[in-house]
Amino acid sequence: MTSLHYLEFHPADHPVYLKKIGNWVITFLSPREDLTHIQLAITSVLPRQVSENLQPVRIIIDQTEIENRWLIQQIICYNSAQGKDEIFSCSDAIGIKVIENLIEEFNKYDVELSLI
């Protein structure tokens, strides 16, 4: 069984109200009117290397019962050596590195975010 990892946003930084933070854009994957299950994509708009051949593309998060805590579903990176996307989790070193970079960049723009 894989462990669950969450992004926790500061109460003033609810992700459904955020649009663009630095080089990341937040969009709805679920219908906006469906408030029972909200799924968001945090997408990189600037190619940036996370390792020799990998560039973070998108992080998929789901709303949880806890107001500011979002379940990390997928961390998607483009593998330039293979020419395709790869899916990672926070159980992978690459996944953790992508999340740490996201948190660092969000903090630069005063959006408080932590990994749980």
ABEGO torsion letter per residue (X at the ends): XBBBBBBBBBAAABAAABABBEABBBBBABBAABAABBBBBBBBABBBBABAABBBABBBBBBBABAABBBBABBBBBBAAAGBBBBBBAABAAAAAAAAAAAAAAAAAGBBBBBX
